Amino acid sequence: MLAGRADPCPMSDEHHHDSTSAGCCATETDHDVIVVGGGVAGLSAALMLGRSRRRTLVLDAGRPRNRFAAHMQAVLGSDGKAPEDLLATGIEELRAYDVEVRRAQVTAVATDDRTVTVHTAEGDRITARALVAASGVSDQLPDVPGLSQRWGRSVLHCPYCHGWEVRDRALGVVFTSPLAPHQVPLVRQLSADVTAFFGGFDDGTGSAGAPVELTAELRQRLQAREVKIVTEPVVALHGEGGDLSEVELSTGARVPVEAIFTGAELREQAAYLDGLGLRRAQSPFGEFLEVDPMGHTSNPRIFATGNLTVPTGNVPMSLGAAATTGAGVNHFLAEEDFDDAQQPDRFWENRYGASAQSWSGNPNAALVAEAGDLAPDSSLDLGCGEGADVIWLAGKGWQATGVDISTIAVDRARKAAAAAGVADRTAFSAVDLRTFDPGRQFDLVTASFLHSPVDLPRTEILRRAVGWVAPGGRLLVISHQPGEHHRHHLDLPTVDAEVTALDLPDEAWSIRKQVIPRTVTRPDGTEIEHCDGIVEFSRRAGTSSGT
Ligand SMILES: Cc1cc2nc3c(=O)[nH]c(=O)nc-3n(C[C@H](O)[C@H](O)[C@H](O)COP(=O)(O)OP(=O)(O)OC[C@H]3O[C@@H](n4cnc5c(N)ncnc54)[C@H](O)[C@@H]3O)c2cc1C
């Protein structure tokens, strides 16, 4: 907590630090967000996150789904661009926001209350507060001669992506799923020469079979738009290089076709999430991760987006969905930052974590004035911060203990004590004063500027601290006094109110109180007047504390 600095107010406008992340949060994880997959979805989510000052790492195996196609269509602003050029532009844009895109294969993910831990095939273990799964799907094609080498060239999955380029040609729709009939009207919109191959593909594995029954009604519907119907399965494709000229049927007959549209079997690329037991949902295209409209899965720290959740999404749809998810993740973390800020341990960890050093390193002037002439013995500082008061007392010969809720502050205090050569006369621990009990008494207990904008039952703590003062010892309370400067954010008691609240018996305690003005210079050079309250509760020798 607060001690050992020139201006001890946690919220004052004199306080300044070097945070690059808007003052939140303490660096407990390697990154705020890890994005798995650096296709268009992953990069789009990362752009939203990077621009929101989220420390974002993209891990990508480098195999985007559309890598088989030389050009990418139906993408506003990038129509006809090579897919890899769009990704390269995206990676370049992300650099401006310190987003790193790293080649890696994610193999496993674990989560706990606060952290996501990611393991990679390269041997890395990386932590973050949230994860975006944007690792897409792979297209599994039947093992039919001539098929896979034409994927993305003359064997096409989407009329919107590739239809214009093959308009007015001899086109086919090879049925591989019950949804195939829905593709025929879209293809017919592009060409008057369309053949519907009801028998699908036969790769000799016995898995072939018409996925859709050719009913009289369906036949009539297709014929009304002059769509030709073939019922035998396709067993091979023929043509020069990536071009297609004919498909071969199981009967040996060949049908002239220059491009076919067909659906591959979609395989989710998310085995690394298997251990998390995420809820799944049925869709017409199979079972995929269940997400809400922002991409949130059933695990609070895991989001999913892009083709991994909507495999029919083309590039602009995936970009848009992932931008929404990026915003969703940032919103989730921003809300969590506010929730955390109300927890005293997190509040102070964030405060100290926001800069390399929070306070001046000088002891409080009031302590120096009040304790300078005391005979050194044992001392306890409540809310010792970075330890300046404790170190000063140790330098005066005290066996000095400091406690603070922030582990970062306590760690700095230990290092500062070692640097000052008083490590052997100091002890520091990270404790929550709401429950702390030192289990012994001290000759001097200090509470310097023990104020907090988050939960701190100050009077109750001081009441217990009275019991930690040895007979003949003292409790020294140095505090901000109410005034214009502090009025907005701290509920400060006057010295009189504090004395009344502790209500110590006269026979056991003598009390001395004073209010002294102090001038503080702001960074802009202007000066402001503070009033510090000093109350010394001295325990009479040979008495019990009386509390
Ligand atoms: C042949 C073909 C052509 C297409 N052409 C077009 C087109 O012209 N226009 C259009 O709008 N859409 C087109 N699409 C659709 C387009 O490919 C998708 O919309 C888009 O790729 C979805 O983006 P994504 O980021 O969700 O997935 P992807 O682009 O597939 O990216 C996923 C990334 O995650 C990585 N990854 C997977 N697993 C891991 C792991 N464990 N660890 C790390 N990284 C991992 C992958 O290697 C990949 O780089 C085409 C699709 C195909 C199949």
The ligand as an ORCA input file, in Angstrom:
! r2SCAN-3c Opt
* xyz 0 1
  C      -9.995    -23.281    -52.472
  C     -10.632    -22.145    -51.762
  C     -10.697    -20.909    -52.359
  C     -11.319    -19.853    -51.710
  N     -11.435    -18.663    -52.351
  C     -12.088    -17.641    -51.755
  C     -12.281    -16.415    -52.450
  O     -11.902    -16.260    -53.602
  N     -12.931    -15.428    -51.797
  C     -13.397    -15.582    -50.538
  O     -13.967    -14.640    -50.001
  N     -13.227    -16.737    -49.860
  C     -12.582    -17.768    -50.446
  N     -12.411    -18.943    -49.772
  C     -12.844    -19.038    -48.371
  C     -11.685    -18.620    -47.459
  O     -10.641    -19.509    -47.638
  C     -12.125    -18.603    -46.010
  O     -13.227    -17.736    -45.865
  C     -11.031    -18.091    -45.107
  O      -9.833    -18.766    -45.363
  C     -11.421    -18.286    -43.644
  O     -10.446    -17.702    -42.859
  P     -10.003    -18.315    -41.442
  O      -8.998    -17.366    -40.925
  O     -11.183    -18.639    -40.640
  O      -9.306    -19.702    -41.775
  P      -7.974    -19.971    -42.567
  O      -7.774    -18.974    -43.647
  O      -8.039    -21.394    -42.999
  O      -6.822    -19.754    -41.509
  C      -6.622    -20.638    -40.447
  C      -5.157    -20.601    -40.077
  O      -4.989    -21.305    -38.852
  C      -3.827    -22.083    -38.944
  N      -3.894    -23.187    -37.978
  C      -4.682    -24.281    -37.980
  N      -4.434    -25.054    -36.914
  C      -3.474    -24.429    -36.208
  C      -2.780    -24.733    -35.013
  N      -3.050    -25.837    -34.317
  N      -1.816    -23.881    -34.575
  C      -1.536    -22.745    -35.257
  N      -2.169    -22.416    -36.405
  C      -3.122    -23.249    -36.878
  C      -3.830    -22.568    -40.376
  O      -2.545    -23.037    -40.771
  C      -4.276    -21.298    -41.096
  O      -3.167    -20.490    -41.427
  C     -11.837    -20.030    -50.422
  C     -11.764    -21.288    -49.808
  C     -11.184    -22.339    -50.479
  C     -11.137    -23.683    -49.833
*
